[in-house]
């Protein structure tokens, strides 16, 4: 039915209707999104981060099995964004990422204690604030949503998730002013069959990430939605290039084809 209506209504009118519907659906969220003390503190901190790293480069570290073939020790002195359960690799690396980002409800709910203990600046979805006890601000909360594809040049306001935390990190990096962003460990591949976004329970070791216990036995997680992720990646490439900036993909053997590829070792010559 939705596709039929979309074919009948002109694209500009459809976009207006979609955004209007989304706005109405999000109305109950808005008081907390803009007036809750944690969000006010978050927006203030995000204001301070605007263009703070202008002209510099950063690495966004995914969680694919290709990380096992990537010498991440080279990133010790670089600005880095770590995603979801990347902290499982910190003991082996001997250092932590500069920033941490997670927006998936299932990941944050099941790993609240581990995430709370991380020492670096943490960026989480506003939805996840309910998993944390009242008190001092536990992280910087972003107003992320599932609908209305867009690229946020300023992450103090709404940020589209595009079904992948990597896209949120790309928007954060843009907000901070990074000139060049390099992806590693973004394999963009999975060997688990099933419908995208379906919640499943892991039955054993995890073959789709760098650590067998990443989504280990008993962990609830959602099957990847590569199609939606690619919509976001294309928006990110357009936004960066329009601003005279660049996103490169240094993932070893990755399946993502949206960004220009670069040889990882060549970045440190």
N, C-alpha and C positions, 0 to 999 in steps of 0.2 A: 504493500500500500504506500509506504513512504517513498519508494522509488518511482511509483506511478505519479504521485503528486508532484514530485521533484521534476519529472519530465514535462508536466503540464505548465507549471509556474515558471516564468522567466527567472534566470539565475540571480539577477539583482534583487528581485522581490523575494526569492527563496532565502537569500542570505539575510535579508532584513527580518523575515519571519523567524528564521533559525536563531538569530541573535536575540530577538525579542523574547522568544520562548525560553531561551537559556537564561536571560536576565530575570524573568519571572520565577523560574525554577530556583535560582540562586538567591532570591530575595531573603529567605529565612537565614541564610549564612552571613549576610552583609553586616549586621550589627557586630558580631564577633570578629569578622574579618578586618574591620576597620577600627573598632573601639575596645576590643578586649585588651587588657594591659600587656599580655604577651605579644599580641600583634603590633601594638603601638611601639613597644620596645624593638621588635623585629624590624619594623619599617624605619625606625631611627637608625639602627645599625646598618641596614641596607643603604640608607642615604649616605652614610660615611664610606661605604664601599664603592659607590658610584665612580667609575673611571680611576680607581685608586692604583690599578696596575696597567695604566695606559702605556702601550708600546712594548709590553713584555710578552713572553710566550708562556704557555701552560700546557700540561698534559692531563687529559681526562682518561683515567684508568678504568676500563671495563672489568668484567669478571670472567671472561671466557677462558677456556683451557689453553689458548695460545699464550697466556701469561707465563705458563710453565716453560715456554721457549723464548721468553723475552727477558733480557737482562735489565731488570728494574732497578738494579743498584745504580745505574746511570742517572736515575731521577732523584737521587738523594738531595741534590742542591737545586732542583727545579721546583717551580710551583706546580702542585698536583691536586687534582680532584679525585677522591676515592668514593666509590659508590657501593651502597648496600652493605654486603658483608666482606668488603675488601680487607677489613681489619683482621681477618683470619690469616692474612699473609704478613702482617706487621712483624711478628716474631722472627720469621725467616728473613725479611728484608733488613731488619735492624733499624728501621725508621718508619714513621707514619706519614700519611699524605698531609698536605697543607690544609685541605678542606675535606669535608665529608658531606655527601648528599644522599638522601633516601626519601622517596615519596610513596612507596608501595605500602599500603595499610598492613598487609599480611607480614611483610618483613619487619616493619617497625613494631607491630604488636608482639611478635614472637621474640624480638631481640631488644626490647626496650632497655633492659638492664645493661646489655653490652654497649648499646649506642650511648646511653647516658654516661658511661665511664670513659668515652673517648675524649681526649683532651683538646682536640683542634676545633675550630669553628664548625658547627654542624648546621645543616640546612635541611629541614623536614617539611612535609606537607602540613598545612594547618589542620586538616582532618585528624592527624595523628596526635594532636595536643591532648586528646582525651585519654591517651595511654600513660600520661605522665602525671604524677601527683602535683597538687597545688603547691605553689611556693615560688621560688626564684625561677627565672626563665631558663628552661633546660636546653633550648636550642633556638636558632633563628627559624621562624615559621613562615613559609611561603604559601600564598593563596593559590594553590594549584587546582586545576579542574580537568575533567576528562573531555569536555566538549569545546566547540568553537575553535578550530585550528588557527593558531596565530603564533608569531614569534615575539616574545616580550623583550623590548629594548631596555625596559626598566622593570626589574622584578619586584619592586615594591607593590605592584598591583597584580592583576591576574596573570598566572603563568600556565600555559597549556602543557600537559604532560606528554602527549604524543605516545602514550603506552610504553615509555622508556625513561628511566631516570637519566640516561645519557643526554637526552634532549633538554631536560631541566638544567643539567650541568652546563650545557652549551649556552643557555640563556644567562645563567649566572656568570659565566666567564665573559660574555659580552658586556653584561652590566658592569663588571669590574674593569672593563677596558682592555682586556688582553688582545693583543694584535694578532697573535697566531695561537691557534689551539690544535693540539695534536692528539688524536685518538690512539690508544693502545688497548689491546685486550677486548675490543668491541668485535667479537667474532661474527655476530649477526647470523647465528646458525644454531639449530637445535635438532636432536635426534629423538625427541619425545613427540609422538603423534597426538593429535587431538585438536579441538577447536580453540582458536585464539582466545585468551582471557579466561578460559575455564579454570576453576580452582581445583587442584589435585593435591593428593597427599603422597609424598615421596615414599617409595617402598624400599629404598636402599641407597647406596652411594650415588652421588650426583656426578654424571659424566659430562654435564654441559657447562661446568664452571671449573675454576682453577683448583678447587679443593673438594674432595669427595664428600665432606660434611657441609658444604655450602648450603645446599637444600637437601640435607641428609634424611635418613629414615624418620618418618613421622612429621616432617616439616610440611606445612601447607604453603603452596605457591601457585602462581597463575601461569598458564602456558603463554609463551611470547606471542605478540601481535606485530609481526615484522612489517606488514602492510601499512599499519598506522604509524609505526616508527619511521618508515621511509618518508611519509608525508612530512613529518617534523624535520627530518634531516634535510629534505629539499628546502624547506623554509629557512632552516639555519644557514645553509650554503648561500641562499639568496641574500639573507640579511648581512652576513659577514662580507660577502663580496661587494654589496652595495655600499658598505662602510669602508671599503678599502682594506678589509681584514681577510683572514684566511683560516680555513679548517682543513687539516691534513689527516690522512688515515695511515698510521704506521703499524696497524694490526698485522701480525704475521699470519698469513693464510686466511684472513678474514673474508667474509662473503659480501660485505657491504660495498656498494659500487657508487655511492652518491658523491663522496669526496675524493679529491686527488690523492693518489697513493704516494707514499714516500718510504724509502728504505730506512728502517729504524736506526741501524748503526750509523748511517750517514748524518744523522742529526747531531752527532757529538764529535764530529771531526773538527 
